[in-house]
Amino acid sequence: MDTQFLRSFIAIADHGSMAAAARTLNLTPAAVAQQIRTLEREFGVSLIARAGRTVGLTEQGSRILERARAMLRDVADMRSVANDSDASGDLQLGACPTVLVGLVPDVLARMVSRFPQSNVFIRPGYSADLYRAVESGELDAALVLEAPFPLPKTCGWEVLREEPLVVLAHASLAGRDPHELLAEQPLIRYDRNQWGGRQADEYLHRHDIVPRERVELNALNAIAAMVDRRLGVSLVPDWMRPWPEGLDLVRIPLPEPSEPRRIGLIWSRASVRMRLVGALREEAHEVARAID
């Protein structure tokens, strides 16, 4: 059995469509469909059920999903153990939306340059989900936001970057008092379901600022675009570049220090790919220093 076929099966289960799985795997939808048909012939059962443009697992597919994940982890572990080089093998890395554009590309470029024999498989996701995946051993490491809870001793953690809260405003409001802006202007609120959004909400409560809310969303680039269109101001972490181009914005520091949002690396101390994890830690710190 070709393990790539299992990888396609898992990608379909995770993304819910052939097209999304194909994009993740850098394959054509036809190639993914052919791999699934081959798997189904080998097992003698249907693994996925098609409904229009979406697909879901059959009962038989659901039964083997976790075993398929475990098999891929075992294969990657064996490859790492068998390989004698200092940093090679398959690294399972998670990345939250904040770092996928601003940090991950540069880290991977350095990893590939230094360790061409290594392969990195990236799972995008929200920080809370990625923490659980590292703790369970599904991922070797993840670039995430700092958790508002203590980590188990089985995991390591290092801060790479701190992002203080700032008031994001149109350039025409430069020089204004940030607290007055938050109280007087409509607020484009950063989603309170996200850790950074909760920090912003706590700051408003702490300073008795009752904003006039216009919209709440979890998309920093979209928030920046709305502020540029003079729909309001926002209280957000001073997130890393790249930002959308052509926006006429100012970032106004707060008059009192706020608890910053911290971005860092969590890793499993039980990973058999600790040499690769160590290399990842080194390169992530180098990229973070360059960004600052």
Long-range contacts (C-beta under 8 A, 24 or more apart in sequence): 1-39, 1-42, 2-35, 2-38, 3-71, 3-72, 3-75, 4-35, 5-35, 5-36, 5-38, 5-39, 6-39, 6-68, 6-71, 6-72, 7-72, 8-32, 8-35, 8-36, 9-35, 9-36, 9-39, 9-47, 9-48, 9-61, 9-65, 9-68, 10-65, 10-68, 10-69, 10-72, 12-36, 12-48, 12-55, 13-57, 13-61, 13-65, 16-54, 16-55, 16-56, 17-53, 17-54, 17-55, 18-55, 19-53, 69-138, 73-137, 73-138, 76-273, 77-272, 77-273, 80-272, 80-273, 80-276, 81-272, 83-117, 85-117, 86-275, 87-114, 87-115, 87-117, 87-118, 87-275, 87-276, 87-278, 87-279, 88-115, 88-117, 88-118, 88-276, 89-117, 89-118, 89-119, 89-273, 89-276, 90-118, 90-119, 90-120, 90-121, 90-273, 91-118, 91-119, 91-120, 91-121, 91-140, 91-141, 91-273, 91-276, 91-277, 91-280, 92-121, 92-123, 92-138, 92-139, 92-140, 92-141, 93-120, 93-121, 93-122, 93-123, 93-139, 93-140, 93-141, 93-142, 93-143, 93-280, 94-122, 94-123, 94-124, 94-125, 94-130, 94-133, 94-134, 94-139, 94-141, 94-142, 94-143, 94-144, 95-122, 95-123, 95-124, 95-125, 95-130, 95-142, 95-143, 95-144, 96-124, 96-125, 96-126, 96-127, 96-130, 96-142, 96-143, 96-144, 96-145, 97-124, 97-126, 98-145, 98-220, 98-239, 98-240, 98-263, 99-143, 99-144, 99-240, 99-263, 100-124, 101-242, 102-239, 102-240, 102-241, 102-242, 102-291, 103-143, 103-160, 103-161, 103-240, 103-263, 103-284, 103-287, 103-288, 103-291, 104-143, 106-287, 106-290, 107-143, 107-280, 107-283, 107-284, 107-287, 110-283, 110-286, 110-287, 111-279, 111-280, 111-283, 114-279, 114-283, 115-276, 115-279, 118-276, 118-279, 126-194, 127-195, 130-266, 131-266, 134-266, 134-267, 134-268, 135-268, 137-268, 137-270, 137-271, 139-268, 140-267, 140-268, 140-271, 140-273, 140-276, 140-277, 141-265, 141-266, 141-267, 141-268, 141-271, 141-277, 141-280, 142-265, 142-266, 142-267, 143-263, 143-264, 143-265, 143-284, 144-263, 144-264, 144-265, 144-266, 145-195, 145-196, 145-261, 145-262, 145-263, 145-264, 146-195, 146-261, 146-262, 146-263, 146-264, 147-195, 148-195, 148-198, 151-266, 153-269, 154-268, 154-269, 154-270, 155-266, 155-267, 155-268, 155-269, 156-266, 156-267, 156-268, 156-269, 157-264, 157-265, 157-266, 158-264, 158-265, 158-281, 158-285, 159-262, 159-263, 159-264, 160-263, 160-264, 160-265, 160-284, 160-285, 160-288, 161-240, 161-262, 161-263, 161-264, 161-288, 161-291, 161-292, 162-260, 162-261, 162-262, 162-263, 163-196, 163-237, 163-238, 163-239, 163-240, 163-260, 163-261, 163-262, 163-263, 164-237, 164-238, 164-253, 164-254, 164-257, 164-258, 164-260, 164-261, 165-199, 165-200, 165-203, 165-235, 165-236, 165-237, 165-238, 165-254, 165-258, 165-260, 165-261, 166-235, 166-236, 166-237, 166-238, 166-251, 166-252, 166-253, 166-254, 167-233, 167-234, 167-235, 167-251, 167-252, 167-254, 168-223, 168-224, 168-227, 168-233, 168-234, 168-235, 168-236, 168-249, 168-250, 168-251, 168-252, 169-227, 169-233, 169-249, 169-250, 169-252, 170-227, 170-228, 170-230, 170-233, 170-248, 170-249, 170-250, 171-248, 171-249, 171-250, 172-230, 172-248, 173-233, 173-250, 174-250, 174-252, 176-252, 177-255, 178-252, 178-253, 178-254, 178-255, 179-207, 179-209, 179-255, 181-233, 181-252, 182-209, 182-211, 182-233, 182-235, 183-209, 183-210, 183-211, 185-212, 185-232, 185-233, 186-211, 186-212, 186-213, 186-214, 186-231, 186-232, 186-233, 187-211, 187-212, 187-213, 187-214, 187-232, 187-233, 187-234, 187-235, 188-214, 188-215, 188-217, 188-223, 188-226, 188-227, 188-231, 188-232, 188-233, 188-234, 189-213, 189-214, 189-215, 189-216, 189-217, 189-234, 189-235, 190-216, 190-217, 190-218, 190-220, 190-223, 190-234, 190-235, 190-236, 190-237, 191-216, 191-217, 191-218, 192-216, 193-218, 194-218, 195-261, 196-236, 196-237, 196-261, 199-237, 199-258, 199-259, 199-261, 200-235, 200-236, 202-259, 203-235, 203-254, 203-258, 204-235, 207-256, 224-249, 237-261, 240-291, 241-291, 263-288
